[in-house]
């Protein structure tokens, strides 16, 4: 009996120690998530801190973090048990989560950004009859949560004109909102523009130094954009996974991802990886003579032609924009982006993306079962059965979406909070009702 008790005691001790070690490893993710997202919501989006804590941060262990907002120094510090994380806002750069440096050192890294003089052309108004039919849907969706979730912004373009625009309380047309993984599709556009400018070849093996002594040297931008790099990765957001470690614990996110070993032959195995996008942006940044040149190129070639002013593409500690996750622009800016793809890569009859780039974007990755193209999701696989198969879309965590439906000449932008599994927006029914109304 004593021996049995000793065994049980040993097992419990191991379980407690193991649980403590795991919790210790998870805590930087808990506090990092809280600090980063609260700081961006407050200092970039201009939202009320208490409301953000009550909605966006009210889940899992994140809800137990104690958050302090320093409005004078524009920082947020989050604490959970013995762990602390701090996120710092910098004008023009947005929020960066501190990893290994203090706030003053981070602020010294920036260079002065010139005022953004981008001309913002108002989106035209669409057919008033269509707008009248969509008005009840917009109200039911945003105000009454009739399609579930908690929408912040809802914009619909039909034939290039606005036919629906509705915002939650405290959110408006000028509010910059988080893209989450919709940022990946903007990286698709950045790559396309660099292809058009003859700066890169998406099918050429990448000359990344860390890859040159093994089979990773065959990986191309095409492989990364189609999520078929073959690199080891874990995209599970509910644990201390690769994506959580990258976003909340790493100074150089792209470097962390590219150091992963090869699991599959490049181009043969599909697996969604936020790390892939950060590898791409890190590589693109390396092609420019300076960070100023790279950021200027993004502004002049990616945002200015679309009429997007003062876009905030937040950076990691190394200075690389976090292409997987952290772009802040307005709902109508997201709509402008979607309209460019609907118009085959053109804005006001000016070609922005190379000819054939949208077709390339919508070509299914070979192992994706028709679900994924190049940093865009595809409805060819039938995820939304009541929506045309030609739809493709930008998809972000917690329900951020830009749906592009060529056969209906529709762009639908949805931003807000729609966490899995219990509060997911019913996109299929919503899109079906929109299509029926036009």
C-alpha positions as CSV (number, residue, x, y, z in Angstrom):
1,X,0.0,0.0,0.0
2,X,2.8,2.4,0.9
3,X,4.6,1.6,-2.4
4,X,1.3,2.3,-4.3
5,X,1.0,5.7,-2.5
6,X,4.6,6.5,-3.3
7,X,3.9,5.8,-7.0
8,X,0.8,7.9,-7.0
9,X,2.6,10.7,-5.3
10,X,5.5,10.5,-7.8
11,X,3.0,10.6,-10.7
12,X,1.2,13.6,-9.2
13,X,4.5,15.4,-8.6
14,X,5.6,14.8,-12.2
15,X,2.1,16.0,-13.4
16,X,2.4,19.2,-11.3
17,X,5.9,19.9,-12.4
18,X,5.1,19.1,-16.0
19,X,2.0,21.4,-15.9
20,X,4.1,24.1,-14.3
21,X,6.8,23.9,-16.9
22,X,4.1,24.0,-19.7
23,X,2.3,27.0,-18.1
24,X,5.7,28.8,-17.7
25,X,6.3,28.3,-21.4
26,X,2.8,29.4,-22.3
27,X,2.7,32.6,-20.2
28,X,4.7,34.8,-22.6
29,X,2.0,34.0,-25.2
30,X,-0.8,34.9,-22.8
31,X,0.7,38.2,-21.7
32,X,2.1,39.0,-25.2
33,X,-1.2,38.5,-26.9
34,X,-3.0,40.7,-24.3
35,X,-0.4,43.5,-24.5
36,X,0.0,43.6,-28.2
37,X,-3.6,43.5,-29.2
38,X,-4.8,45.9,-26.5
39,X,-2.1,48.4,-27.4
40,X,-3.0,48.2,-31.1
41,X,-6.7,48.5,-30.4
42,X,-6.2,51.5,-28.2
43,X,-3.4,53.4,-30.0
44,X,-4.0,52.5,-33.6
45,X,-7.8,51.9,-33.8
46,X,-8.7,54.4,-31.1
47,X,-11.0,51.9,-29.2
48,X,-11.9,52.0,-25.6
49,X,-9.6,49.8,-23.5
50,X,-12.3,48.4,-21.2
51,X,-14.4,47.4,-24.2
52,X,-11.5,45.7,-25.8
53,X,-10.8,43.7,-22.7
54,X,-14.5,42.8,-22.3
55,X,-14.7,41.5,-25.9
56,X,-11.5,40.8,-27.8
57,X,-9.5,39.6,-24.7
58,X,-12.2,37.8,-22.9
59,X,-11.3,34.2,-23.7
60,X,-9.2,31.4,-22.4
61,X,-6.3,32.4,-20.0
62,X,-6.0,35.7,-21.8
63,X,-9.0,37.0,-19.8
64,X,-7.0,36.7,-16.6
65,X,-4.1,39.0,-17.7
66,X,-3.9,42.2,-15.8
67,X,-3.4,45.1,-18.2
68,X,-2.0,48.6,-17.6
69,X,-2.4,51.2,-20.4
70,X,0.1,54.0,-20.2
71,X,-1.5,56.8,-22.3
72,X,1.4,59.2,-21.8
73,X,4.2,56.8,-23.0
74,X,1.8,54.8,-25.3
75,X,2.6,51.4,-23.9
76,X,0.5,48.5,-22.6
77,X,1.9,46.2,-20.0
78,X,0.2,42.9,-19.3
79,X,0.8,40.5,-16.3
80,X,-0.2,37.0,-15.6
81,X,1.2,35.3,-12.5
82,X,5.0,35.9,-12.7
83,X,5.1,36.9,-16.4
84,X,5.1,40.4,-17.8
85,X,4.9,41.6,-21.4
86,X,5.0,45.2,-22.8
87,X,3.9,46.5,-26.2
88,X,5.0,49.9,-27.5
89,X,3.3,52.2,-29.9
90,X,5.4,54.3,-32.3
91,X,3.8,56.9,-34.6
92,X,3.6,55.7,-38.1
93,X,4.8,52.2,-37.2
94,X,2.0,51.0,-34.9
95,X,2.6,48.6,-32.0
96,X,5.6,46.3,-31.5
97,X,5.7,43.7,-28.7
98,X,9.0,44.0,-26.8
99,X,11.2,40.9,-27.0
100,X,14.5,41.4,-25.3
101,X,14.8,45.2,-25.6
102,X,13.5,48.1,-23.7
103,X,11.0,50.6,-25.1
104,X,13.5,53.5,-25.5
105,X,15.9,51.3,-27.6
106,X,13.0,50.3,-29.8
107,X,12.0,53.9,-30.4
108,X,15.6,54.7,-31.4
109,X,15.4,52.3,-34.3
110,X,12.9,54.3,-36.4
111,X,13.6,56.9,-39.0
112,X,11.3,59.9,-39.6
113,X,8.4,59.0,-41.9
114,X,7.4,61.7,-44.5
115,X,3.8,62.8,-44.4
116,X,1.6,60.5,-46.5
117,X,0.3,62.6,-49.4
118,X,-1.6,59.8,-51.0
119,X,-4.8,61.1,-52.8
120,X,-7.8,59.3,-51.4
121,X,-10.5,59.1,-54.0
122,X,-14.0,58.5,-52.6
123,X,-15.5,55.2,-53.6
124,X,-18.5,55.8,-55.9
125,X,-22.0,55.1,-54.7
126,X,-23.6,52.1,-56.2
127,X,-27.1,51.4,-57.4
128,X,-29.6,53.0,-54.9
129,X,-32.1,50.2,-55.4
130,X,-29.5,47.6,-54.4
131,X,-28.5,49.7,-51.4
132,X,-32.1,49.8,-50.2
133,X,-32.4,46.0,-50.4
134,X,-29.1,45.5,-48.6
135,X,-29.9,48.0,-45.8
136,X,-31.9,45.6,-43.7
137,X,-29.2,42.9,-44.0
138,X,-26.5,45.4,-42.9
139,X,-28.5,46.4,-39.9
140,X,-29.4,42.8,-39.0
141,X,-25.8,41.7,-39.3
142,X,-24.0,44.6,-37.5
143,X,-26.6,45.8,-35.0
144,X,-28.6,42.7,-34.2
145,X,-25.9,40.0,-34.7
146,X,-28.4,38.0,-36.8
147,X,-25.6,36.2,-38.6
148,X,-23.7,35.6,-35.3
149,X,-20.3,37.0,-34.3
150,X,-19.7,40.7,-33.3
151,X,-19.2,42.7,-36.5
152,X,-17.3,46.0,-36.3
153,X,-17.6,47.0,-40.0
154,X,-19.5,45.8,-43.1
155,X,-18.9,47.2,-46.6
156,X,-20.2,45.9,-49.9
157,X,-19.2,47.0,-53.3
158,X,-21.3,46.0,-56.4
159,X,-19.9,46.9,-59.8
160,X,-17.3,49.1,-58.0
161,X,-19.8,51.2,-56.1
162,X,-20.7,51.1,-52.4
163,X,-24.1,49.5,-51.9
164,X,-23.8,48.8,-48.1
165,X,-21.7,50.4,-45.3
166,X,-22.5,49.9,-41.7
167,X,-20.4,50.2,-38.5
168,X,-20.7,49.0,-34.9
169,X,-20.9,51.6,-32.1
170,X,-17.5,53.3,-31.6
171,X,-16.3,52.3,-35.0
172,X,-16.5,54.5,-38.1
173,X,-15.3,55.0,-41.7
174,X,-11.9,56.4,-40.5
175,X,-11.2,53.6,-37.9
176,X,-8.2,51.5,-38.8
177,X,-8.9,47.9,-38.0
178,X,-6.8,44.8,-37.7
179,X,-6.4,42.5,-40.8
180,X,-5.0,39.4,-39.0
181,X,-4.2,37.0,-41.8
182,X,-5.8,39.1,-44.5
183,X,-2.4,40.8,-44.5
184,X,-1.1,37.7,-46.3
185,X,-3.1,38.7,-49.4
186,X,-1.5,42.1,-49.3
187,X,1.9,40.4,-49.4
188,X,0.6,38.6,-52.5
189,X,0.0,42.0,-54.1
190,X,3.5,43.2,-52.9
191,X,5.1,40.2,-54.6
192,X,3.0,40.8,-57.7
193,X,4.2,44.4,-58.0
194,X,7.8,43.4,-57.5
195,X,7.3,40.8,-60.3
196,X,5.9,43.5,-62.5
197,X,8.9,45.7,-61.7
198,X,11.2,42.8,-62.7
199,X,12.7,42.6,-59.2
200,X,11.9,38.9,-58.4
201,X,11.0,35.6,-60.0
202,X,8.5,33.6,-58.0
203,X,9.6,30.3,-59.4
204,X,13.4,30.8,-58.7
205,X,14.9,29.1,-55.6
206,X,15.4,31.6,-52.8
207,X,19.0,32.4,-52.0
208,X,18.4,32.3,-48.3
209,X,21.9,31.6,-46.7
210,X,20.5,29.3,-44.0
211,X,19.0,27.0,-46.7
212,X,22.0,26.6,-49.0
213,X,23.5,23.4,-47.4
214,X,20.4,21.2,-47.5
215,X,17.2,20.5,-49.6
216,X,15.6,23.8,-48.4
217,X,17.6,25.5,-51.1
218,X,15.0,24.5,-53.7
219,X,12.1,26.3,-51.9
220,X,10.7,29.1,-54.1
221,X,8.4,32.1,-53.4
222,X,5.7,30.2,-55.3
223,X,6.1,27.3,-52.7
224,X,5.8,29.7,-49.8
225,X,2.8,31.6,-51.3
226,X,0.9,28.4,-51.9
227,X,1.7,27.1,-48.4
228,X,3.6,24.2,-49.8
229,X,7.2,25.0,-48.7
230,X,7.5,21.6,-46.9
231,X,8.9,23.3,-43.8
232,X,8.0,22.0,-40.4
233,X,5.3,24.1,-38.8
234,X,2.4,24.1,-36.2
235,X,-0.3,26.7,-36.7
236,X,-2.4,25.6,-33.7
237,X,-3.5,28.9,-32.0
238,X,-4.7,27.1,-28.9
239,X,-1.3,26.1,-27.5
240,X,2.4,27.0,-27.4
241,X,2.7,26.3,-31.1
242,X,5.0,27.7,-33.7
243,X,2.7,30.5,-34.7
244,X,2.2,31.6,-31.1
245,X,5.9,31.5,-30.3
246,X,6.7,33.4,-33.5
247,X,4.1,36.2,-32.8
248,X,4.7,36.6,-29.1
249,X,8.3,35.5,-28.3
250,X,10.5,36.1,-31.3
251,X,12.4,39.3,-32.2
252,X,12.8,38.2,-35.9
253,X,9.7,36.3,-36.9
254,X,10.9,35.5,-40.4
255,X,14.2,34.1,-39.1
256,X,12.4,31.9,-36.6
257,X,10.2,30.4,-39.4
258,X,13.0,29.9,-42.0
259,X,15.1,28.0,-39.4
260,X,12.5,25.2,-39.4
261,X,13.7,21.9,-40.9
262,X,12.2,20.4,-44.1
263,X,9.5,17.8,-43.5
264,X,8.2,17.3,-47.1
265,X,9.5,17.9,-50.6
266,X,8.8,21.6,-51.5
267,X,5.6,21.9,-53.6
268,X,4.1,18.6,-52.6
269,X,2.4,19.0,-49.2
270,X,-0.1,21.8,-48.3
271,X,-0.1,23.1,-44.8
272,X,-1.2,26.6,-43.7
273,X,1.7,28.5,-42.2
274,X,1.9,32.1,-41.0
275,X,5.6,31.6,-40.8
276,X,5.7,31.3,-44.6
277,X,4.5,34.8,-45.1
278,X,7.0,36.3,-42.7
279,X,9.8,34.4,-44.5
280,X,8.6,36.1,-47.7
281,X,8.5,39.6,-46.3
282,X,11.9,39.2,-44.6
283,X,13.3,38.1,-48.0
284,X,11.7,41.0,-49.9
285,X,13.0,43.5,-47.3
286,X,16.5,42.1,-47.9
287,X,16.4,43.1,-51.6
288,X,16.3,46.9,-50.7
289,X,19.3,49.1,-49.8
290,X,17.6,50.3,-46.6
291,X,14.5,50.0,-44.5
292,X,13.5,53.5,-45.7
293,X,13.6,52.3,-49.3
294,X,11.6,49.2,-48.5
295,X,8.9,51.0,-46.6
296,X,8.7,53.7,-49.3
297,X,8.3,51.1,-52.0
298,X,5.4,49.5,-50.0
299,X,3.8,52.9,-49.7
300,X,4.3,54.0,-53.3
301,X,3.6,50.7,-55.0
302,X,1.2,48.9,-52.7
303,X,-0.9,51.5,-50.9
304,X,-0.8,54.8,-52.9
305,X,-2.3,53.4,-56.1
306,X,-5.2,52.1,-54.1
307,X,-5.8,55.4,-52.4
308,X,-4.9,54.0,-49.0
309,X,-3.4,56.7,-46.8
310,X,-1.4,56.1,-43.6
311,X,-1.5,52.4,-43.6
312,X,0.0,50.8,-40.5
313,X,1.9,47.6,-41.2
314,X,3.3,46.8,-37.8
315,X,6.8,45.4,-37.4
316,X,8.6,42.8,-35.3
317,X,11.6,43.8,-33.2
318,X,13.9,43.3,-36.2
319,X,12.1,45.9,-38.2
320,X,10.3,43.6,-40.7
321,X,6.6,44.2,-41.3
322,X,4.6,41.3,-39.9
323,X,3.1,40.1,-43.2
324,X,1.3,37.3,-41.6
325,X,-0.9,39.3,-39.3
326,X,-0.6,43.0,-38.4
327,X,-2.0,45.4,-41.0
328,X,-4.3,48.2,-40.0
329,X,-6.4,50.2,-42.5
330,X,-10.0,51.2,-42.8
331,X,-12.9,49.0,-43.9
332,X,-13.2,50.9,-47.2
333,X,-9.4,50.5,-47.7
334,X,-9.9,46.8,-47.5
335,X,-12.7,47.1,-50.0
336,X,-10.5,49.1,-52.4
337,X,-8.0,46.2,-52.2
338,X,-10.6,43.7,-53.0
339,X,-11.9,45.8,-55.9
340,X,-8.4,45.8,-57.5
341,X,-8.4,42.0,-57.6
342,X,-12.0,42.0,-59.0
343,X,-10.7,44.4,-61.7
344,X,-7.9,42.0,-62.7
345,X,-5.2,43.9,-60.9
346,X,-6.1,47.4,-62.2
347,X,-7.1,50.6,-60.5
348,X,-8.9,53.3,-62.6
349,X,-7.7,51.5,-65.8
350,X,-4.1,51.6,-64.6
351,X,-2.5,48.2,-64.4
352,X,-1.0,47.7,-60.9
353,X,-0.5,43.9,-60.9
354,X,1.1,42.0,-63.8
355,X,-1.2,40.6,-66.5
356,X,-2.3,37.2,-65.4
357,X,-1.4,37.7,-61.7
358,X,-5.0,37.3,-60.5
359,X,-5.3,34.1,-62.5
360,X,-2.1,32.9,-60.9
361,X,-3.4,33.9,-57.5
362,X,-6.5,31.8,-57.9
363,X,-4.7,28.7,-59.3
364,X,-5.1,26.0,-56.6
365,X,-2.1,24.8,-54.8
366,X,-1.6,21.2,-56.0
367,X,-2.2,19.5,-52.6
368,X,-4.8,22.0,-51.2
369,X,-7.9,20.2,-52.5
370,X,-8.9,23.4,-54.4
371,X,-9.0,25.3,-51.1
372,X,-6.0,27.6,-51.5
373,X,-4.2,29.6,-54.2
374,X,-1.4,32.0,-53.5
375,X,-2.0,33.7,-50.1
376,X,-5.8,33.7,-51.0
377,X,-8.5,31.1,-50.1
378,X,-10.6,29.6,-52.9
379,X,-14.2,28.5,-52.9
380,X,-13.5,25.9,-55.6
381,X,-13.3,23.4,-52.8
382,X,-17.0,24.2,-51.8
383,X,-16.5,25.6,-48.3
384,X,-19.5,27.9,-48.9
385,X,-22.0,25.8,-50.8
386,X,-24.5,28.5,-51.5
387,X,-21.9,30.9,-53.0
388,X,-20.4,30.7,-56.5
389,X,-17.4,28.5,-56.9
390,X,-15.4,31.4,-58.5
391,X,-15.3,33.3,-55.2
392,X,-11.9,33.8,-53.6
393,X,-11.1,35.6,-50.4
394,X,-8.7,37.1,-47.8
395,X,-9.3,35.4,-44.5
396,X,-8.1,36.6,-41.1
397,X,-8.3,35.2,-37.5
398,X,-11.6,35.8,-35.7
399,X,-13.6,36.4,-38.9
400,X,-11.9,39.2,-40.9
401,X,-12.7,38.7,-44.6
402,X,-12.6,40.3,-48.0
403,X,-14.9,38.1,-50.2
404,X,-14.4,38.7,-54.0
405,X,-17.1,37.2,-56.2
406,X,-16.3,37.9,-59.9
407,X,-19.5,36.3,-61.3
408,X,-21.6,38.7,-59.1
409,X,-19.2,41.7,-59.4
410,X,-19.2,41.8,-55.6
411,X,-16.6,42.7,-53.0
412,X,-17.8,42.1,-49.4
413,X,-15.7,43.3,-46.4
414,X,-16.3,42.0,-42.9
415,X,-14.3,43.1,-39.9
416,X,-14.9,42.3,-36.2
417,X,-14.9,39.6,-33.7
418,X,-16.1,36.1,-34.5
419,X,-14.2,33.6,-32.4
420,X,-14.4,29.8,-33.0
421,X,-16.1,27.6,-32.2
422,X,-19.3,29.1,-30.8
423,X,-19.6,32.6,-32.3
424,X,-18.5,32.1,-35.9
425,X,-20.3,34.4,-38.4
426,X,-22.6,32.4,-40.7
427,X,-20.7,33.6,-43.9
428,X,-22.5,31.2,-46.2
429,X,-26.0,32.5,-45.3
430,X,-24.9,36.1,-45.2
431,X,-23.3,35.9,-48.6
432,X,-26.3,34.0,-50.0
433,X,-28.6,36.8,-48.8
434,X,-26.4,39.5,-50.2
435,X,-26.3,37.8,-53.6
436,X,-30.1,37.3,-53.5
437,X,-30.5,41.1,-52.9
438,X,-28.6,42.2,-55.9
